[in-house]
Amino acid sequence: MMRMPHMHRSLNLSNNKARRRLPIHMQYWIPASILGIAILLLLLMTPPSLSSFSSDCLLPSDSSSSSAESNKAISQHLSKNTKLPQMLGIMIAGKADVFSMRDWLFRHHRLFDKLVIVDGSKSDYIASLANSYQNVILLKEETLQLTTISDQTLRGPAMTVLGNPVGSWIMICHADEFWTIDPRRLVMENEKEEDRNGWTNETQKHNILRFPVLTASPYESRYQEEVEKIKADPKYYWQHDGDSSSFHILQVSNMTHGYKSSSNLVRDYFENRIFKWQDGMAWGTRNGLVVPEHIPLGKKTRYYRDAFFVHFKLHDFSADGALKKGKSGGGSFKNSNLRTGTRDETAEGWMGSFLDVSYPEQVAQFPPRSMESALLERCLDFGNIRWPCELGWHVNATFT
């Protein structure tokens, strides 16, 4: 904080002799005026992104404030005339995604011109949600007749629906990953950079965008509580009522160890999430590779260290979804046949982080921090650099 000059010394207001020479009303008016000037100078020196971004921008998940009010508070310093490009999207959905899909679609659907979901769940719940959005196309995995199941073979049919959109940016979506920064701004910035440098699809500098991930999880006790609620009444997670009377993953998974933590249990890791479709690209058969396996022009990855998204590390709230005992005695966090999830509850980032029932002493030693606190810290840091957090962290927030 800037230290103000000791203006009272030059006026000798602390000197009794000087004070007697001043009219009585001036003895109090001048110090008050100096204080007012100091406050004004501090406000003027505050960066715009800080003065327009406060804790109100990351409203609690159960806040009754509307998304319009929250978004207005968050985006005060953004250009209202900026037209953001829409992307194409591909998502693979499994049984665990039924618990977050409703909120994910509500929050993110306007980011896309078209979003194709390959649904591997056994129920029709995700299909019913997709039918509510005109730009969302759903493929049931069981109808694809695939001989090999992998990230690549599942995304291939989705790409067939999108065609061969050379020059389009495509986002790899997951129902357990939520954004507060608008990813379209990142795409637009890359497009502007290409235009400035005269790059083409063949000569462009970047065709893959890679981001750091902030993880979110519930306490073990809260997880077990929510599992019991859903078991008793499945409609608890079916209806988007915008308040705490139904299940919302933003409200439940409200702890993190992922940013500037005193614990070193979890560090930032990076994931490829957006890529530009180029002529000759093709999906292959390899598992664990989120971008196309075949890229004739080669991977040209841009690391965004000043942008991020939130990953709900544990989002399967079914009765048999997690906390199963494994060979090592720890719990297994398996989400799908794609072998996602956390292998063991003693794995790095879990023991001593969230398992307040199984490991209370470790949790006390390395307590997690609230998501709202971590988000506010990160959004203030990154908003000062380039990318503002435009969307509040509550269930009624949606990109426009």
N, C-alpha and C positions, 0 to 999 in steps of 0.2 A: 504494500500500500504506500502511496506517495506521502511523504511527510510534508506537511504544510509549513511554510516559514513562520517563525515566531513573530507574527505581526504585532502582538501586544507589546513587545519590547520597544519597538520603534515609537509606539504611541504612549509608552510609559503608563499604561492603564493600571499596572499593579502598584504604582507609586502613589502614596496617599496625597503627596503635595500636588501631583499632576491631577489627581482625581478631584481635588477641591476646586481646580480652575475650570472644570467642566460642569455644564448645567446638569442637574440631577437626572433628567431623562436621557441625556447622552451617555451617562455612565453605564447604562444597561443596553442601550440601543446599538452602540458601536460593537461590543463583543458579539451580540446576536447577529449583526450584519456580517461580521467576519466568519462566524460559524456557517452562516447560510452560503457565503461565497465558497467556502471550502467544500461543502457538500455538493454544490453545483459543479465545481471543477472535477470532483471525483466521478460524478455521473457522466460528465462529458468525456472523461478519459476511459470509461468502461467500453470495451469492444461491443459493437452492435449485437453480435450473436449472444453475448452474455446478458446484456440488458434485456433482450427480448426472449431469452430462454430461461425459465426458472423451474423449480420443482413442480409447478402447476402443469408443465408440459407433459410430465410423466405421471398422469393421474393414477390413483389406485385402481386396480382392476374392477373393483365393485363400485366405482364412482357413478353417481347418477347423472353427471354432466354429459351432454351430448357430444358425439364425435366432432360435430361442426365447431363447437366451442373450443374443444381441445386442439383441433387442427389449426384453428385461427390463432390461438395463443402460441403454438409452436412455430408457425410459418410466417410470423409477422415480418421477418427480415428477408423473406423470399420474394422473388419477382412473381407477381400475379399473372403476368403476360407470357410466361414461359410455357410453351407447348412441349410436353414430354412425349417422346416416341413410345408406342406400345411395343411390347415384346411378344414372342411366341414362348410357350411353356410346355414342358413335358414333366409329368409326375408319375412315379410308381407308388401305388398305395397297397398296403397290407392290412391285416386284421387289426393291428394296433392303431392304425390311423383313423379309425372311426371316432376316437376320443378327441381328436384335435381338428379333424377335417372341416367340421361346420364352422368353427372360428377362423380357420385358415382361409377358406374360400371367401367368407364374409370380408375379411381384412384385405386380401390380395387380388381378388378376381379382376379388378379394373386395371391391373398392370399389363394385361395380356389382350392382344387381338384374338388369339386362340390359345387355349390351354387344353392339352390332351392328357387325360388320366388313364393309366393302365391299372385297373382295379383287380387286385388279387385276393380281396376279402371274399368270404363266402356269402355274406348277406347282401341285400339290395340297398342298404342304408346309404353308402357312398354314392351309388347311382341316383338315388332319390335327391340327394343334395346337389349333384351335378346338374340334374334336370332343371334346377331353379335358376341356372345361369346360361344365357344364350351363347356365350363365348366358350363354354366348357363342353368338351367332347369326351365321352367315356367309352373305353374298351374294356370288356371283361377278359381277364387273363385266360380263363378257362376256354374261351372261344378261339384263342389264337393258335392252338395246336402246336406249341413250341416243343421241340425235342430237347433243347437245352435252356435252362432257366438261369439267366444272369442279368446284370444291369443292362448290358448291351443288347441282348436278344429281346428284352422287354421294351426297351426304348426304340428299337427298330420299327415295329409296327406303328408306334406313335408318330415317328418321323414320316412314315408313309402317308399318314393323314395330313400332315403339314405340307407334304410335297417336297419340292426342291427349292426352298426360299433363299437362294444365294444372296448374301448381303444382309440377311436378317439376324438379329441377336436373339438367341434362345436361352431361356433360363431353365436350369435343372432344379425342379421344385421338390420339396419334401414337406409333408404335412406337419412335421414337427420342427420346422424352421420358420421363424417369424422375423419380419423386417420392421425397423423403425426409420431407417434411411431409405429413401425412394431409389431403388436400383435403376430406374429409368434415367436418373440424372447421371449415373456412372456411364451408361450406354451413350447418352447424348454427349458427354464430355469426350468420349473416345471418337465419336463421329466427327466432332469439331476438330479434334486433333488430326484426324485423317485428312479433313478438308484443308486445314492450314498447311499441311505438308505435302499435299497432292498425292497421297497414297491411294492405291486401289486395293481390291480384294486380294490381289496377288502380292502386293508390296507392303501391306499395312504392318504396322509395328506390333500390334497385339490382336490376337483372335481368341484369347481365353482370359477371363477375369477371375481372380482368386482372392478370397476374403478371409479375414480372421473370424473366429467363431467364439461367441460368448455362450457358455452353457448355463442351462437352468434346470433345476430339479426340485422336487418336493422333499420335505423331511420324510423319513421312513414312516413315522407315525401318521402323518397327514396322508401319505400314499395309501396306507392300510385303511384309514378312515374312508377315503374316497372310493376304494375298491368295494367296501361293504355297502356304501350308499348305492353304487351302480348295480351291485348284485341284487339289492332289495328292490330297485326300481330302475330298469334300463332307460326309461324316459328322462331320467335325471340328466343324461348327456345328449338327448335327442333335440331338445328345444332350445333355441337361442332366444332367451328372454331378456338378455342384457343386464341381468343382475345376479346376485349370489345365490338365488334359489335354484339354479341349475349348474351343471358342471362346466367350468371354463378352465382350460389348461393354464391360461395366464394367471389366474388367481391361485391355482394349486401349486404350480411349479414356480415358487417365488424366492428361491435361494440360489446363490451361485458362489463359486470360488474362482471365477474366471478372469478377474481384472484387478490388477494392483492389490492383490490379496496379500495378507501377512503370511499366509500359507503358500507353500510351493507345490501343493498337491495337483493343481491344474494350471497349465500354462496355455496361452493362446495357440491354437493350431489353425491351419489354413485349409480351405476347401475351394476347388473349382466349382463355380456355380453359374456362370454366364459365358457363352461362347458365340462366336460369329460363324454362321453356316457358310461354307465355301464350296465351290464346285469340286466334286470328287470326294467329299467327305462321306464316310459310311460307318455305320455301327457294326461291331463285330460280335464276338462271343465271350470276351473276357469279363470276369466279374470284378467288382470293386473299382471300375473305371467309369467315371460319370460323364466324361466328354467322349465324342466318337473315337473309336479305336484307330480308325484310318483317317489321317489328316495329311493329304498329299503335300501341302505347303509347310508342314511341320507346326509344332506347338510354339506359339509366341505368347507367353503368359505374362500378365501384368499382376503384380502383387499390390493389393490395396491395403496398406497398413493403417490407413486413416478412414476405413469404413468397416462395417461388421454386420452380422446378423445373429439372432439368438437361436440356439438349438436346445430343444427340450430333450435332455439326455434320456429320461425315462418317461415314455408317454403311453405305455400299454397299461391300462387300468382294468383289464379283465381279471377274473378271479384266478386264472392260471398264467397270467402274463409275466410275472417276475418273482424275484425272491425265492426261487426254487433252490434247493440245496444241491450243490455240485460235488464233484469228487474231492475237492479241497475243503469241503465243509462250508464254503461260502455260497452266496446266492448267485443265480444265473439270470442275466437280463437279456433274453433272446426275443427278438421282434418278428423275424420272418425267416423263410427258407434262404434268404440272401445272406444269412449269418451276420445280421446287424445286431447292434446292442452291445452291452457290456458283458464280458465273459464271466466276471466274478465280482462279487461285492467287495472283495479285498483289493480289487484292481485300483491303480492310481486314480485318484479323483473321487473315490467313493468312501473308502474306509476313513473314518474321521471327518467326513464332510457332511453327510446327510443322514447317516444311519443312526439316528438318535436312540432307537430302541436296542439295536444290536451292539452298538459301540458308543455308549454315552460318554465315556471318558475321552475318547478320541475327538468326538464332536465338541466337547467342552474345550479341548486343547486347541482345535482348529475350527472355530465356529464359522459357518458360512455367513455371507452378507446378503442383505435383501436385494432382489432384482432391481427394484426402483432406485436404490442407492447406487448400484453399479451402473445402471443405465444412465442415470443423471450424470455421473462422473464421466462416463465415456462419451456421452452426447455433447457435454460441454467441451471436452477436449477436442473431439473431432469436428464439432460445429465451428470451433475457432479456426480449424485448418481449412476444410473445404466443404464437407458434407454434413448438412444439418439433419438432425433427427426430426422428421416432419410429422410423424404419427405417434400419438400418445399410446401409452402402454395400458390399455384397457379394452374391454371386450366390444365396445361399440365403435372403436376406431376402424376406419376403412380408407384406403387410398382412393383418391378421386381422379 
